[in-house]
Amino acid sequence: MGTNASASLNGSKGTVTHLFLCRKRHEPMVPVRQARAVLGHGLEGDWHTKRRVDAPNQVLVMDSVTLGALGMKPGELREQVTVDLPALHALTAGSLLRVGPTVLQLSGHCVPCGHMAGMLGLADAEAFKVSLQRRRGMLCSVVSVEGEGWVRVGDAVEVLSVETEEAAVLEEARIKAPYR
C-alpha cells in the first residue's frame, strides 16, 4: 500500500462490538461487557496478559467484516477485541489505534497457528491456516491508557496514525520469522 493510501486510513472510525477474556490457557473465550487495559501488559484478567512490558502480542484485535467473510463468530479466533473497522487489516505495524480510553500500537498480523483448527473442531488444519493468512487479526501492545483504562463494548475506535511502507517491510520479515 502506498503512502497516500496509508494516509487515507488516518481517522478511520469504528466501534468495539465484542470483548473477550481468556481466563485459562486453551479454555473458551469469555464474553465481557468491559475489560481494563493495563499499560504495557494487555487486558487485566486475560491469560495472554504479558509479564514483559515490551511484548508485541498483548492484545489481539479482529474486525467483524473479516470474521463474517470467514464464516466465524466473534471470539472464535480467540481475539480479545472485535471491532467494526474494515480497514483494520490494511494497517501496518506501528500504526496507532484508539480503542475507548486506550491506545494500541499494532505489532502486525497475527500469524495463524496450527492448533486453532483443532480447538474449533475442524478437520483440515492446514487449509484453515492458509485461509487465515493476513486475516487472523492484528496483534497490539497497550501504549497509552487514560483514566482507569476500561474498554467497553460500544466504545469508539479510531485510527490515529498509520505507519509507512518501511514498517510494512519490517512486518513482512516478522511474519516470515514470527515472534515466539
C-alpha positions as CSV (number, residue, x, y, z in Angstrom):
1,M,0.0,0.0,0.0
2,G,1.4,3.4,-1.0
3,T,1.9,6.2,1.4
4,N,-1.1,8.1,0.1
5,A,-3.3,5.1,0.5
6,S,-1.9,4.6,4.0
7,A,-2.6,8.3,4.9
8,S,-6.2,7.9,3.8
9,L,-6.7,5.4,6.6
10,N,-5.9,8.0,9.3
11,G,-9.1,8.9,11.1
12,S,-11.0,5.8,10.0
13,K,-13.6,5.1,12.7
14,G,-15.5,2.2,14.1
15,T,-16.9,0.7,17.3
16,V,-16.0,-2.1,19.7
17,T,-18.6,-4.8,19.1
18,H,-17.4,-7.6,21.4
19,L,-14.9,-8.1,24.2
20,F,-13.5,-11.4,25.4
21,L,-11.1,-12.6,28.0
22,C,-9.3,-16.0,28.1
23,R,-9.3,-17.0,31.8
24,K,-7.1,-20.1,31.3
25,R,-4.9,-21.4,28.5
26,H,-6.9,-23.2,25.8
27,E,-10.2,-22.5,27.6
28,P,-13.1,-20.9,25.7
29,M,-13.1,-17.2,25.5
30,V,-15.5,-15.5,28.0
31,P,-17.5,-12.6,26.6
32,V,-17.4,-9.5,28.9
33,R,-19.0,-6.0,28.6
34,Q,-15.8,-4.3,29.7
35,A,-12.1,-5.1,30.2
36,R,-9.4,-3.0,31.9
37,A,-6.4,-2.3,29.7
38,V,-3.1,-2.3,31.6
39,L,-0.3,-0.1,30.2
40,G,2.4,-2.3,28.6
41,H,0.7,-5.6,29.5
42,G,-2.7,-6.2,27.9
43,L,-6.1,-6.8,29.4
44,E,-6.4,-7.5,33.1
45,G,-7.7,-11.0,33.9
46,D,-6.7,-12.4,30.4
47,W,-4.4,-15.3,30.3
48,H,-2.5,-13.6,27.4
49,T,-1.6,-10.6,29.6
50,K,2.2,-10.3,29.3
51,R,4.7,-10.1,32.1
52,R,7.2,-8.5,29.8
53,V,6.3,-4.8,29.1
54,D,7.8,-4.8,25.6
55,A,5.9,-7.9,24.3
56,P,4.3,-7.2,20.9
57,N,1.4,-9.6,21.4
58,Q,-0.5,-8.2,24.4
59,V,-4.0,-7.9,22.7
60,L,-5.5,-9.4,19.6
61,V,-7.9,-7.2,17.7
62,M,-10.2,-8.6,14.9
63,D,-12.7,-6.9,12.6
64,S,-16.2,-8.2,12.3
65,V,-16.3,-8.0,8.5
66,T,-13.4,-10.4,8.1
67,L,-14.9,-12.7,10.7
68,G,-18.2,-12.8,8.7
69,A,-16.3,-13.5,5.5
70,L,-14.6,-16.4,7.2
71,G,-17.9,-17.7,8.5
72,M,-16.8,-17.2,12.1
73,K,-18.4,-15.7,15.1
74,P,-16.8,-13.1,17.4
75,G,-14.4,-14.7,19.8
76,E,-13.9,-17.9,17.7
77,L,-10.5,-16.8,16.6
78,R,-9.6,-16.0,20.2
79,E,-9.4,-12.3,19.8
80,Q,-9.9,-10.1,22.9
81,V,-11.4,-7.2,21.0
82,T,-13.8,-7.4,18.0
83,V,-14.3,-4.1,16.1
84,D,-16.4,-3.0,13.1
85,L,-13.4,-1.4,11.5
86,P,-13.0,-3.0,8.0
87,A,-9.7,-1.1,7.4
88,L,-8.0,-3.0,10.3
89,H,-6.1,-5.5,8.1
90,A,-4.9,-2.7,5.8
91,L,-3.0,-1.1,8.6
92,T,0.7,-1.7,9.1
93,A,2.9,-2.5,12.1
94,G,3.5,0.6,14.1
95,S,0.1,2.2,13.4
96,L,-1.8,3.5,16.4
97,L,-5.4,2.7,17.1
98,R,-7.5,4.4,19.8
99,V,-9.9,1.9,21.4
100,G,-12.0,3.7,24.0
101,P,-9.6,5.2,26.6
102,T,-6.7,3.1,25.3
103,V,-4.1,3.5,22.5
104,L,-2.9,0.3,20.9
105,Q,0.2,0.1,18.7
106,L,-0.2,-2.6,16.1
107,S,2.7,-5.1,16.0
108,G,1.4,-6.8,12.9
109,H,-0.8,-9.5,11.6
110,C,-1.3,-12.5,13.9
111,V,0.3,-15.5,12.3
112,P,-2.2,-18.4,12.2
113,C,-1.1,-21.3,14.4
114,G,-1.7,-25.0,13.8
115,H,-3.8,-25.7,16.9
116,M,-6.6,-23.2,16.1
117,A,-8.3,-25.7,13.7
118,G,-8.3,-28.4,16.5
119,M,-9.8,-26.0,19.0
120,L,-12.6,-25.3,16.6
121,G,-13.1,-29.0,15.7
122,L,-12.0,-28.5,12.0
123,A,-10.6,-31.5,10.1
124,D,-8.2,-29.7,7.7
125,A,-5.8,-27.7,9.9
126,E,-3.5,-26.7,7.0
127,A,-6.3,-25.3,4.8
128,F,-7.7,-23.4,7.8
129,K,-4.3,-21.9,8.5
130,V,-4.0,-20.8,4.9
131,S,-7.5,-19.2,4.9
132,L,-6.4,-17.1,7.9
133,Q,-3.2,-15.7,6.4
134,R,-3.3,-11.9,7.0
135,R,-6.9,-12.3,8.3
136,R,-6.4,-13.6,11.8
137,G,-6.4,-10.2,13.4
138,M,-3.8,-7.7,14.5
139,L,-1.5,-8.1,17.5
140,C,-1.1,-5.0,19.5
141,S,0.7,-3.5,22.5
142,V,-1.0,-1.2,25.0
143,V,0.9,2.0,24.7
144,S,-1.4,4.5,26.4
145,V,-4.2,4.3,28.9
146,E,-6.4,7.2,30.0
147,G,-8.1,7.1,33.4
148,E,-8.7,3.6,34.7
149,G,-8.5,2.1,31.2
150,W,-11.9,0.5,31.0
151,V,-12.6,-0.6,27.4
152,R,-16.3,-1.2,26.8
153,V,-18.5,-2.7,24.2
154,G,-19.8,0.2,22.2
155,D,-16.6,2.3,22.6
156,A,-15.4,4.3,19.7
157,V,-12.4,3.0,17.7
158,E,-10.2,5.4,15.6
159,V,-7.1,5.0,13.5
160,L,-4.8,7.7,15.0
161,S,-1.8,7.2,12.7
162,V,-0.7,4.8,10.0
163,E,2.9,3.7,9.6
164,T,4.7,3.9,6.3
165,E,5.8,1.2,3.7
166,E,9.0,0.7,5.7
167,A,7.0,-0.6,8.6
168,A,5.2,-3.0,6.2
169,V,8.5,-4.4,5.0
170,L,9.6,-5.0,8.6
171,E,6.3,-6.6,9.3
172,E,6.7,-8.9,6.3
173,A,10.0,-10.0,7.8
174,R,8.4,-10.7,11.2
175,I,5.6,-12.8,9.5
176,K,8.3,-15.0,7.9
177,A,10.0,-15.4,11.3
178,P,7.2,-14.8,13.8
179,Y,7.7,-13.7,17.4
180,R,7.6,-16.7,19.8
